[in-house]
């Protein structure tokens, strides 16, 4: 598995775990670090955008901070449950 694939797997897993709440790339990075991953926020943001392009995640703007956060889509939930991501 490539590094990008590992990042996408971790991102979708985290988004799935907290659904329907959105997570920022910064929050995903902190949680990944606790799980002993060394992914950067920049790498996570890029893979979030990839997942958004695939229809597995959705970008939402936090009205309070203006920060872009990501939430898993129903397709992303189904893919995670199938173990395909």
N, C-alpha and C positions, 0 to 999 in steps of 0.2 A: 504494500500500500504506500502511495506517495505521501509526502508531507501535506500537500493540499487536500488529499483525500482524508487524511487523519483529522485535519482541521475541520473540514466539512462534517465529518462524522461527529466530532465533539460539539460543534455548533448546533447541528440539528438535534442531537441528544439533549443539550441544555434547553433549547427552545421548546422541545417536546415536554421536558420535565416540568417547566414552569407555565405551560400554556394555561390560560390565554394571555398571560402577562407578557409584555414585550421586554427584551433585554438589549442593552447597549453592547457594542463590541468591547468596551472597557469592562463591563460587568462579566461578560463571557470570558474575557482574558483572566480576570481575577479568579473566577471559579475554576478555569482550566489550570491555572498555576497551583491551586490547592490540590488538584489531581495529578500534579507532577508533570504537566505539559509545559513546554517553553514557547508556546505560540505568542507572537506579538499582536498587539491591537491592530496594527496595519494589516497583518496577514488575515486576522479574523474578519476585519471589515471587508476585505477583498472576497473572502469566501462567503460571507453573508450576501454580498451582491451577486455572486455566482448562484447561490441557492435561490435568491429572489428571481433571477433570470430563468431558473428551472421551474419556478412556480411552487417551490417548497417552503419559501419564507416570504414575508411581506415586510416592506419598510414602512414604518410609521413615525411621524414626528411627534415628540413629546411636547404638548402645548405649553408646559411650564418652563422647560429648559431650551426648547428648540432643537434638542439632540435627536438624531436619527436612531431609532431602536428597531429591532426586528422581532417578528412573531412568526411562529410556525403556521402554515396554512393547513387546511383540511387534507390537501394532497400530501403535504409533508408528514402529517400525522399517520396517514395510511402507509406511506413509504417506510416510516420508522417502525411501525408495527409489523410490517412484512419483513423488516430487517434488510431492506434493499439499499438503504443509504449508508 
